[in-house]
Amino acid sequence: MEILRLMVTGSVGAGKTSFIRTISEIDVVNTDKISTDEIATWKETTTVALDFGRLSINPERAIHLYGTPGQLRFDFIWDMLIQKAQAYIFLVDAHRPQDFPYSRRILNFMNQKVEVPYLIGVTHSDCSDACKLEDIALALGFNSKNTQPPMMFVNATDKASIFPVLTTLLGQLSKSYSEYSLI
């Protein structure tokens, strides 16, 4: 069986665990623990190692989904996971612009470690105070002078929203993956 290792990363609260729980066909292995720092004021639990899920493309191919913790103190886990990833999805919370500089830092970390296809998934875009895609792209360091990866809205709790994101990323990888529809 051919396994595609896909990492789902981003800042705290961007929807990484929800994304994997929503799309995985197996019970997700997760390492959520009760939040004990400033995150506890708005999020009850947080990932402290990784999340793991699986999704079959067909009987011969599957995606292994690895979700990272969002806190900087776990950057050694980011490093371990990105080294084996064949692609990644970077989730950004559209209604937390105060997190954009930190998100940019995580994105730069990933891109300094590997050169693999990636996509930016914008979550929480349904919130009244959500930022526009153009503003998020600028905050992440993309402008007309550099190449921007695909950016797509995604609801991390809705399979129908996640499938186009995965399909787009698979299309970036190779024809062998893009010919299989997940929808």
Secondary structure by P-SEA (a helix, b strand, c coil): cbbbbbbbbbcccccaaaaaaaccccccccccccccccccccccbbbccbbbbbbbccccbbbbbbbbbccccaaaaaaaaaaaccbbbbbbccccccaaaaaaaaaaaaaaacccbbbbbbccccccccccaaaaaaaacccccccccbbbbbccccaaaaaaaaaaaaaaccccccccccc
